[in-house]
């Protein structure tokens, strides 16, 4: 095949770049405990994250089962297994290595095993759409980003009919186990599937793996979800470049919105990696019941102080989900949805009288473009499309208006030039960092070991991540122990609560202790592109270290 | 100083990341000819790129002087020099290494020399604002991105008073030479300054260096401007990630606008590096006198064909300057500027009758948000702010409308989801690639050699760039030989014509020969992050090789 650069991907029609090819050849280290024979040792009986009585009712077969850890010594029975794998939800760097880990485990420890990859996410289980995953098929995806090996999907196995379909697939393929690679929702679903299989007398076991670049699926035994490290490093590379640009150009304020709708972990991690002048953490905004006006003022005040100090430029990080954290905005959106569902918006603005006075005031404060976005763009259910609101532009414009006002009052004398950026998709599918490559491989290898040992309803858990790979711990955490319930449509639904940025946790406290210094002085750090070779390739994820430290 | 990661930048208050620190320590190779003693050998008498008679009148002292090349043997006189350096125009990765090259040359070949860095661009020359550049001062910027060592500016030395100021500075500092690091405009200015100094009997000589990420300053002897390689590699990393995302998610069309207002080199280079489904090259659009509608149809047709082939996703690259290449858009903008200068825009739309019919039609075809942008956002001179028009969003929306129409006619059956991106500032200030680091160091080292040998009015020229560094050629090209004239306000002004993408050149022809294959099949390449260590760090700029090939 003619190529302009790179190599043909082994066995595929695609072309690989030099860096992709070099990553393919890199061998993956394993924690010591996975290199020799091991036992799977039960811990203590587990409970639930909240409402244990309700969780016990929802998971009569699985509730209370212990989490487990792998210990050297002993050995698992020699038997071949039939395993299905599914990728669920949004992309995260490293997903392919989880699959490589599963395959390599089976090849080393359970020869003669068969692995199926369900295509396009959980719908692949329901419709029994799969591909057999052989070493030759999987090899080209080793250490590569994306989920394109078998693709992912956002469907859920929810209705009795869908569970029935899943059971039929499990029986048809004679599955010993399924590995579900996904976030909080997908792992909740994995646990429901494990319970359902067990309750229906199927042998098929289910093990989850913690995936999400947002970093909001974690607990004591699962210190981090995979993909977070790579995504944050890619965003931090770009933020670092903007910092150098700002310091060179000396005339722009860069407003950078970062992925992370439910929690602000990415913004916090990128802040710790790069030292921006301002970083807004949604959880803090919510805890302090801040308003859009107070967030705007916070930013504007710092810009004013920087102007006095001679700096007319800066970097501001904003989490994608910011407006979800501001109560008054939620209130305004609810009122708008209601008004627009039952009436029309007249040009004269008489409709605004239907808004409560606080919401009316807030609406009037918004930039015209945002007002129109709120009134015009609605999803099929008639709701405002919050995800489409460009928070970084909204804040840039609000800050600009506020600075104009201060200028008129003689309190600000510079020209403000704001530039808005959104870093999202560029990070979800990057080449996995060395950390994510190794972590995912261990997660997959461990997940297969858990299935091999007969376990179900656990999430693969690799710990002690601040240490060298050989010292990492491996085990499985009872999914029911992570659960709480939420009441929806009059029924209790199990949920794994999203892990939010803890305002008392070490990473936030570290950030809080430094941000004043960062705001007025320029402590920018430019991490540069992720390196795969040489000493800098071994730099460990920073927040991770802090968080581990805080848990020790 | 407390740091959360990285090292304190030597002698500075900033903190360096691991990768920055590792780059600091990397020694820079030199072309063989610069490592031993050499002679500066004159070539043939030169002419001009166009209108030689006018250029001869504008540069009576310099016109016709030969370009030069460095050859091994001989030696330059032992003398110390006083040199000033100025960075001019937008940031480009590698600028700091040009300065390092100048300093290292003087330290090795002209001991006792003094170097001044003019602060903030040409205004630093006019106002005699400078800092003395010592090895200790410069060292922390070695192989680092940005222009923050002495910063840049966009002022020009134009009026007789400004030339007078420049002469005063040159006399005050007793300068033997000035190195101007900049793009086409800045190098034109460098030549005017060289002529002015010579005409006024000053000893101060002026040498230019080719800088611009846009890649539009080049000629036979200057195969590429510095910064282009790094910027394209950073953009290509992100485009490659979006490709993996597209292939994994299978539901998004990513519309990516890339920097490059005057010429589409960046878009072409990134296309060759990553193989997108569509890349629009402005020069081709202009040559074919395409309309916005025809560009939209071209994109929509490919999306339609991809849908038939089962692909409902893709990657589309668009040059920042696209609308500057479309004659009908230029016409519309001119009419709008005229109308808005002399009247008001009424809500009813009666003002539209003032538009010519073709412009009226075009205006009605534009998305509402773009229409408003054209009517509302104006610069201080009342002109439409073309740079603020988000071409990628405009095209996304126009394609969406066209696909909706086709859907109604039953010709398109998928759901189109477009996502718009702009990659610009992230690339201008990245850590210089190995190529740009080495190239800039040689450019600087060579510029100092040219000054040392008594030359003026040349641009530092390093060639044979496809070969290993030791085989690179070094010389200087007569700036007057690159010039043509433009008539402005009734006077001839010298200009270095921007190098556009040549539709008969090897890079475009290569692209044109492959784009049909890319459009319907997915030949995506994910170059990954720039590597500084290991074999992949030595991958040479791709277009560069092609272009060199085409010149051989």
Interface residues (C-beta under 8 A of the other chain):
Chain A: X2 X4 X5 X6 X13 X14 X15 X16 X17 X18 X19 X20 X22 X23 X91 X144 X145 X146 X147 X148 X151 X152 X234 X237 X238 X240 X241 X242 X244 X245 X247 X248 X249 X250 X252 X254 X272 X273 X275 X369 X419 X421 X425 X426 X427 X428 X429 X430 X431 X510 X514 X521 X522 X523 X524 X525 X526 X527 X528 X529 X530 X531 X532 X533 X534 X535 X536 X537 X539 X542
Chain B: X2 X4 X5 X6 X13 X14 X15 X16 X17 X18 X19 X20 X22 X23 X91 X144 X145 X146 X147 X148 X151 X152 X234 X237 X238 X240 X241 X242 X244 X245 X247 X248 X249 X250 X252 X254 X272 X273 X275 X369 X419 X421 X425 X426 X427 X428 X429 X430 X431 X510 X514 X521 X522 X523 X524 X525 X526 X527 X528 X529 X530 X531 X532 X533 X534 X535 X536 X537 X539 X542
